[in-house]
Amino acid sequence: MPTSRVSSIAILIALFVLALAGCAGASTPTPSTTATSQPAVEPAATEPVAAQPEPTATEAAAEEPAAEATPAPDPTALASDPTTTPAPSEPTATPVQELSLAQSLAAAFTALPTASGEVILVTGQVLDTSGSPLPGAAVEFWQTDANGVYDHPGDSGTGGRDRGFQFYGTATAGADGRYVFRTVQPGYYEPRPRHIHVKVKLDGRELLTTQFYFAEDEPSLSGEGVFAQAGGLGDLLILSVADTVEMNGSAVDVLASDLVIDTGSGGTQTATPSQAEGPYYPVVAVEQFDNDLAAVP
């Protein structure tokens, strides 16, 4: 082989070895003695951050995500879903409490009493002896005031009578024959016990004249001449307390007695016994006065 070619090959081999050595040196870095103790670059000084202003209520509301709208309930679903609580029902009306007979009778008297004395209600039914009512019958009352004085020219004390008391009046029996008066307990008209005079008229005919008495006076009634006219039927003339009702803030006794008239129609009920009219039948048209003796208009 020529010497020049051998030299060329040797040069190429030397260059190849040098190239390999250079590549190996570049891939292996030389460790630095200061790499772990001090950063190569100083960090820049941190500048203070300016305080941000608080957002306004409008800005805050604008920044917050809008809440999703709740869909309206489907009324048909409320009706069909058994787990859904039903809407409250309409409140039921409070039942009207039915008035007792005494309360109904008392409610008819709306004026405040003007008379002195203990106010009472006197009621009952006007019946025939078969027990049938006599509607339209006129029941008349007349009596003394609470001091035992009549409104009558024959009474010597009439000038001092209670001007707030009516002394007489008329009640018309209803469809059931019921009558009612508001009056006061009469005073004693010596020597007689307390009493109320009564007449019953129907279609212009006088059917009965009698008197009512009070249970508190029973011990003295047996020997009283007028009461004795009733014979063994005197108990039918004594007013009994049937109820008590409030009127104008006071408790008022409701006294009761039926008036049974013998009209000739037969029947088994005992007719109310008659009593004397007495000397003080009113000198006025009694039918023109109402059934509220306790109040004077």
C-alpha positions in Angstrom: 0.0 0.0 0.0 1.4 3.4 -0.8 2.7 5.4 2.2 0.4 8.4 1.4 -2.7 6.4 1.7 -1.6 4.8 5.0 -1.0 8.3 6.4 -4.5 9.4 5.3 -6.2 6.5 7.0 -4.3 7.2 10.2 -5.3 10.8 10.2 -9.0 9.9 9.8 -8.8 7.4 12.7 -7.3 10.1 14.9 -10.0 12.6 14.1 -12.7 10.0 14.9 -11.2 9.3 18.3 -11.0 13.0 19.1 -14.7 13.5 18.0 -15.8 10.7 20.4 -13.8 12.2 23.2 -15.4 15.6 22.7 -18.9 14.2 22.8 -18.3 12.4 26.0 -16.9 15.5 27.7 -19.9 17.6 26.7 -22.5 15.2 28.2 -20.9 15.1 31.7 -21.2 18.6 33.4 -18.5 19.7 35.8 -20.0 20.1 39.3 -19.9 23.7 40.7 -18.8 24.2 44.3 -21.3 27.1 44.8 -24.4 25.6 43.1 -26.0 24.4 46.3 -25.1 27.3 48.6 -26.1 30.4 46.6 -28.5 30.9 43.7 -27.0 32.0 40.5 -29.5 34.9 40.2 -30.7 37.2 43.0 -34.5 37.2 43.2 -36.0 40.6 42.5 -37.4 42.6 45.4 -41.1 42.0 45.9 -43.1 45.2 45.4 -46.0 45.8 47.9 -49.4 45.0 46.4 -51.8 47.9 46.6 -55.0 47.2 48.7 -58.0 46.5 46.5 -61.2 48.4 47.4 -64.2 46.4 48.8 -66.7 45.7 46.0 -70.0 47.5 46.4 -73.2 45.6 47.0 -74.2 46.1 43.3 -70.8 44.8 42.1 -70.8 41.9 44.5 -74.3 40.9 43.3 -73.1 41.2 39.7 -70.1 39.0 40.4 -72.1 36.3 42.1 -73.6 33.7 39.9 -77.3 34.1 39.5 -79.4 31.6 41.3 -81.4 29.3 39.2 -85.1 30.1 39.3 -87.3 27.6 41.1 -90.0 26.3 38.7 -93.6 26.9 39.9 -95.2 23.7 41.3 -97.6 21.9 39.0 -101.0 22.0 40.6 -102.0 18.7 39.0 -98.9 17.1 40.6 -100.0 18.4 44.0 -103.3 16.9 43.6 -102.0 13.5 42.4 -99.0 13.1 44.7 -100.1 11.3 47.9 -96.9 12.5 49.7 -97.7 16.1 49.2 -99.2 18.0 52.1 -102.6 19.3 51.0 -103.3 23.0 51.3 -105.3 23.9 54.4 -109.0 23.8 53.9 -111.2 26.9 54.4 -112.1 27.5 58.0 -115.5 26.2 58.8 -118.0 28.7 60.3 -118.5 28.5 64.0 -121.9 26.9 64.5 -124.5 29.3 66.0 -125.4 28.3 69.5 -129.1 27.8 69.7 -130.8 30.0 72.3 -132.8 28.5 75.1 -136.4 29.4 75.4 -135.6 31.8 78.3 -132.9 33.5 76.3 -135.2 33.9 73.3 -137.9 35.4 75.5 -135.4 37.8 77.2 -133.9 38.9 73.8 -137.3 40.5 72.9 -136.9 43.1 75.6 -134.2 45.5 74.5 -135.0 48.6 76.6 -133.2 49.2 79.9 -135.6 48.8 82.8 -136.8 52.1 84.3 -138.8 50.6 87.2 -137.6 50.1 90.7 -137.6 46.6 92.1 -136.6 43.0 91.1 -137.2 42.4 87.4 -138.8 39.1 86.4 -140.1 37.4 83.3 -143.6 35.8 83.5 -144.4 33.3 80.7 -146.6 30.3 79.8 -149.0 29.1 77.2 -152.7 29.8 76.6 -154.3 26.5 76.0 -157.7 24.9 75.8 -158.5 21.8 77.9 -157.5 19.5 75.1 -154.0 21.0 75.2 -154.3 22.9 71.9 -152.8 26.5 71.9 -155.1 29.5 71.5 -153.0 31.8 69.2 -154.0 35.4 69.2 -155.4 35.3 72.7 -154.8 38.6 74.5 -153.4 38.2 78.0 -153.7 41.3 80.3 -151.6 42.0 83.4 -152.1 44.7 86.0 -150.4 44.9 89.4 -148.8 47.2 92.0 -145.3 48.6 91.7 -142.5 47.3 93.9 -143.8 49.4 96.8 -147.4 48.0 96.7 -149.0 51.0 95.0 -151.5 50.8 92.1 -151.8 53.3 89.3 -155.5 53.8 89.9 -157.6 56.7 91.3 -159.0 54.4 93.9 -155.6 53.9 95.5 -154.9 56.7 98.0 -151.2 56.3 97.5 -151.2 56.5 93.7 -149.7 60.0 93.8 -146.4 58.5 95.1 -146.3 55.6 92.6 -143.2 54.6 90.7 -143.4 56.7 87.5 -140.8 54.3 85.8 -143.2 51.4 86.1 -146.1 50.8 83.5 -148.5 49.0 85.9 -150.5 47.2 83.1 -150.1 45.8 79.7 -151.1 43.2 77.1 -149.3 40.2 75.6 -150.6 38.4 72.5 -150.2 34.6 72.4 -148.2 33.3 69.5 -148.8 30.4 67.2 -147.9 28.0 70.1 -150.1 30.0 72.5 -147.1 31.4 74.4 -147.3 34.7 76.2 -144.5 36.6 78.0 -144.3 39.8 80.2 -141.3 41.6 81.7 -142.4 43.2 85.0 -141.2 43.5 88.6 -142.0 41.7 91.7 -145.1 43.5 93.0 -145.1 44.8 96.6 -147.4 43.7 99.4 -150.8 45.4 99.3 -151.8 44.7 102.9 -153.4 42.5 104.0 -153.1 40.6 100.8 -150.1 38.6 99.6 -148.3 39.7 96.5 -150.2 39.0 93.4 -150.6 39.8 89.7 -154.1 40.3 88.2 -154.7 38.4 84.9 -157.4 38.5 82.2 -157.6 36.4 79.0 -159.6 37.6 76.0 -160.1 36.1 72.5 -162.0 37.6 69.6 -163.5 40.2 71.9 -164.8 37.7 74.5 -163.5 37.6 78.0 -162.5 34.0 78.7 -160.9 34.1 82.2 -160.2 36.5 85.1 -157.7 35.2 87.7 -154.6 36.1 89.8 -151.1 34.8 90.0 -149.2 34.3 93.3 -145.6 33.6 94.4 -144.2 30.5 95.9 -142.4 32.4 98.6 -145.8 33.4 100.0 -147.3 29.9 100.1 -147.2 29.6 103.9 -149.7 32.6 104.1 -151.9 31.7 101.2 -153.9 28.9 102.7 -155.8 31.4 104.9 -156.2 34.2 102.4 -159.8 34.8 101.3 -159.4 35.5 97.6 -156.9 32.7 97.0 -159.3 30.3 98.8 -161.7 30.8 95.9 -159.6 28.4 93.9 -160.4 25.5 96.3 -158.0 22.6 95.8 -156.7 24.0 92.5 -154.8 26.9 94.1 -151.4 25.4 93.1 -152.3 26.2 89.4 -152.1 29.9 90.3 -148.6 29.8 91.9 -145.8 31.0 89.7 -142.8 28.7 89.7 -139.2 29.5 88.7 -138.6 27.7 85.4 -135.2 29.2 84.6 -132.8 32.1 85.2 -131.5 34.3 82.4 -129.1 37.2 82.2 -130.5 40.6 81.2 -128.6 43.8 81.3 -125.9 42.2 83.4 -128.3 40.9 86.1 -129.8 37.4 86.7 -133.5 37.5 86.1 -135.9 34.7 87.2 -138.3 33.3 84.6 -141.5 32.4 86.3 -144.0 30.2 84.5 -147.7 29.2 84.6 -150.0 28.1 81.8 -153.5 29.5 81.4 -155.9 26.7 80.5 -159.3 27.8 79.2 -162.4 25.7 79.1 -163.8 26.6 75.7 -166.2 23.7 75.7 -164.0 21.6 73.3 -163.6 18.8 75.8 -160.2 17.5 76.9 -158.6 16.3 80.1 -156.5 19.3 81.2 -157.8 21.1 84.2 -158.9 24.7 83.6 -157.2 27.5 85.4 -159.4 28.6 88.4 -160.8 32.1 88.3 -160.2 34.8 90.9 -161.9 38.1 91.7 -161.1 41.1 89.5 -160.5 43.4 92.5 -161.2 47.1 92.7 -158.2 48.3 90.7 -158.8 47.2 87.2 -157.1 49.9 85.0 -159.2 52.9 83.9 -157.3 52.9 80.6 -157.5 50.8 77.4 -155.1 48.1 78.5 -154.7 46.7 75.0 -152.9 49.9 74.0 -150.0 49.1 76.4 -147.3 46.5 75.5 -146.0 43.6 77.5 -143.0 45.4 79.0 -144.2 46.7 82.4 -140.6 47.2 83.6 -139.8 50.0 81.2 -141.6 53.2 80.4 -140.8 54.8 77.0 
